[in-house]
Amino acid sequence: MRFATTFKALSNPVRREILEILKAGSLPAGEISAQFDLSGATISHHLSVLKQADLIRETKEKNFIYYELNTSVIEDIMTWLIDLKGDSDNEN
């Protein structure tokens, strides 16, 4: 896993909001874009960064591209953080 890419993608509030929106299920780019007061090109850039970080997946259906969460990356991050924390019961 490329943690630097993932954390960079998560550092932007617009990208975090896109992830929140996609929690409800997959959506086409136009519906995601409609929830922001940003240009389509800007949303497209944010979607590209999220895709490069493997936080979302895209599926093409006819003339639409649908985006959905890739929860396996989030699970990997959570596992890493839990392992990093260690077993606090054995401290001191």
Kinemage of the C-alpha trace (Angstrom):
@kinemage 1
@onewidth
@group {chain A} dominant
@subgroup {mainchain}
@vectorlist {calphas} color= white
{ca met a 1} P 0.000 0.000 0.000
{ca arg a 2} L 1.149 3.513 -0.764
{ca phe a 3} L 0.322 5.344 2.434
{ca ala a 4} L 1.712 8.693 1.236
{ca thr a 5} L -0.639 8.717 -1.766
{ca thr a 6} L -3.577 7.657 0.384
{ca phe a 7} L -2.986 10.222 3.109
{ca lys a 8} L -2.412 12.976 0.541
{ca ala a 9} L -5.757 12.129 -1.047
{ca leu a 10} L -7.460 12.158 2.361
{ca ser a 11} L -5.894 15.500 3.311
{ca asn a 12} L -8.262 17.487 1.098
{ca pro a 13} L -11.726 18.316 2.544
{ca val a 14} L -13.452 18.106 -0.860
{ca arg a 15} L -12.095 14.600 -1.403
{ca arg a 16} L -13.180 13.562 2.085
{ca glu a 17} L -16.659 14.907 1.326
{ca ile a 18} L -16.752 12.921 -1.922
{ca leu a 19} L -15.939 9.784 0.078
{ca glu a 20} L -18.748 10.639 2.511
{ca ile a 21} L -21.168 11.029 -0.400
{ca leu a 22} L -20.111 7.681 -1.857
{ca lys a 23} L -20.824 5.898 1.445
{ca ala a 24} L -24.451 5.745 0.313
{ca gly a 25} L -23.514 3.877 -2.879
{ca ser a 26} L -22.115 4.367 -6.350
{ca leu a 27} L -22.894 7.551 -8.251
{ca pro a 28} L -22.105 8.955 -11.675
{ca ala a 29} L -19.645 11.844 -11.847
{ca gly a 30} L -22.400 14.320 -12.738
{ca glu a 31} L -24.359 13.566 -9.568
{ca ile a 32} L -21.228 13.902 -7.456
{ca ser a 33} L -20.355 17.186 -9.153
{ca ala a 34} L -23.887 18.532 -8.643
{ca gln a 35} L -23.357 18.430 -4.867
{ca phe a 36} L -20.511 20.968 -5.024
{ca asp a 37} L -20.150 24.574 -6.090
{ca leu a 38} L -17.036 23.665 -8.089
{ca ser a 39} L -16.360 23.172 -11.779
{ca gly a 40} L -16.724 19.754 -13.325
{ca ala a 41} L -13.006 19.802 -14.120
{ca thr a 42} L -12.170 20.383 -10.458
{ca ile a 43} L -14.369 17.488 -9.327
{ca ser a 44} L -12.854 15.343 -12.061
{ca his a 45} L -9.396 16.143 -10.676
{ca his a 46} L -10.470 15.175 -7.151
{ca leu a 47} L -11.975 11.933 -8.437
{ca ser a 48} L -8.730 11.198 -10.275
{ca val a 49} L -6.666 11.709 -7.104
{ca leu a 50} L -9.008 9.431 -5.148
{ca lys a 51} L -8.791 6.819 -7.880
{ca gln a 52} L -4.968 6.985 -7.954
{ca ala a 53} L -4.987 6.432 -4.193
{ca asp a 54} L -7.267 3.425 -4.810
{ca leu a 55} L -9.884 4.905 -2.475
{ca ile a 56} L -12.560 4.730 -5.169
{ca arg a 57} L -13.264 2.549 -8.195
{ca glu a 58} L -14.910 3.503 -11.439
{ca thr a 59} L -17.262 1.433 -13.539
{ca lys a 60} L -18.334 2.427 -17.033
{ca glu a 61} L -21.960 1.768 -17.970
{ca lys a 62} L -23.119 3.029 -21.347
{ca asn a 63} L -22.367 6.770 -21.410
{ca phe a 64} L -21.767 7.106 -17.661
{ca ile a 65} L -18.887 6.493 -15.306
{ca tyr a 66} L -19.976 5.420 -11.840
{ca tyr a 67} L -17.760 5.838 -8.795
{ca glu a 68} L -17.857 3.762 -5.626
{ca leu a 69} L -15.816 3.417 -2.450
{ca asn a 70} L -13.006 0.902 -2.267
{ca thr a 71} L -13.279 0.010 1.405
{ca ser a 72} L -10.386 -2.454 1.322
{ca val a 73} L -7.890 0.439 1.350
{ca ile a 74} L -9.623 1.974 4.371
{ca glu a 75} L -9.513 -1.416 6.099
{ca asp a 76} L -5.769 -1.683 5.362
{ca ile a 77} L -5.175 1.756 6.893
{ca met a 78} L -7.211 0.874 9.966
{ca thr a 79} L -5.305 -2.389 10.402
{ca trp a 80} L -1.985 -0.562 10.093
{ca leu a 81} L -3.045 2.062 12.653
{ca ile a 82} L -4.236 -0.600 15.111
{ca asp a 83} L -0.959 -2.501 14.689
{ca leu a 84} L 0.971 0.741 15.164
{ca lys a 85} L -0.901 1.459 18.380
{ca gly a 86} L -0.016 -1.980 19.703
{ca asp a 87} L -1.506 -3.691 22.704
{ca ser a 88} L -2.024 -0.920 25.256
{ca asp a 89} L -2.891 -3.491 27.967
{ca asn a 90} L 0.742 -4.657 28.052
{ca glu a 91} L 2.223 -1.197 28.559
{ca asn a 92} L 3.652 -0.201 31.969
